[in-house]
Amino acid sequence: MAIGGMKANARNIETDPELKMRLVPILADEKVSYFNMINRAKAASCPVKDRFDFSLDLEEPLKIKNPNIENRIRNSCIMGKWDRIAVEIFNYNSYEEFIEFELNNTTFFGQILFKINDEMIKILNQVEKDLIDNQAPGYKAPLANSTLREKSGMHGWGMAIDFDVGMNPYVLNEKSEGELDKVLIGAYDNIAKLMLGKNESDLRKLKIGRTAFGNGSIGDVYDILREESDAMKRYFLLMNDNIALQEFIETEWAVKNPDTNPPDFAAIKAQMENDYRILGGKTDTGNVWRTETREDPPFAPNSMGGTGDPATGFLNLRKEFVEAMVNSGFAWGAIDISGEPGDIQHFDLRLQGVGARVYDLLLKYK
């Protein structure tokens, strides 16, 4: 594209706001890049405005020809979101090129992690150092199950990692599982009421965010979730021990509910068995309950082959590990995924740096 043609197109694009929005960051990146080659002092004073007057400034640096600029500008208008983000943020010509050249391998507490972004490598190194410095010698991190999953959210950019997925499931609010959530929350409520004396489960508060939990610290979020996870463990332990269940009702439950008649033993037993089935536990026949729409119960997702067990609880990550991850810059999927919190196993970089820019464009480009 001739320089005059670029400038003319830039001016005419004012009538097409969507196309303008795509071109502004590309041209701005090129402007700074070229001024860096020609005059670093001037590059620092190249503000990006929400208009195309700055395209006039491109004439001087474009005398040094970039053979890719025409394709980058043209393709960004027609390519899918994964390629567009690779172009606009990482300066690759395609998502496939990004995957091939941008991601690297590392280790984390002796575990080899494949295909992750350099920014995440740096932060994971800091997490490892902090935990080694502050915990007992020989500290062991949980098993890392998943890093890169191509074209899948922040995993698709090597900026997310899951830990011990069988023990830390997606408990609620998973995308496109609204009907399942209506059933799941009833089971969580039953556990919280019987075991903790609550009116309802605190998992209902996840969409509110951290501020709904204690003082809003990640430690307070963890403590409340861990309390309910431990209650779940004991709930299903009692399900299989009639003597212990009866004793619990007559003692602990009675103390917490002095003005209420004790629940019927048979009804509670049936409730426990139904809740176990709803959450994904295998029945006596070996089958796992599924909804008609094939939504996945937390402990029997298709991706795990139904190997989970509600009797193990939903949170086994240690508190100091979660705090170290979050304090170093990770978002915790349990609470920090806007609109879809509840992914206990998941950590990603959506809250800072280049990860925040990627996340914003994932939301913007459908």
Order of alpha helices (4+ residues) and beta strands (2+ residues): alpha-alpha-alpha-alpha-alpha-alpha-beta-beta-alpha-beta-beta-alpha-alpha-alpha-alpha-alpha-beta-beta-alpha
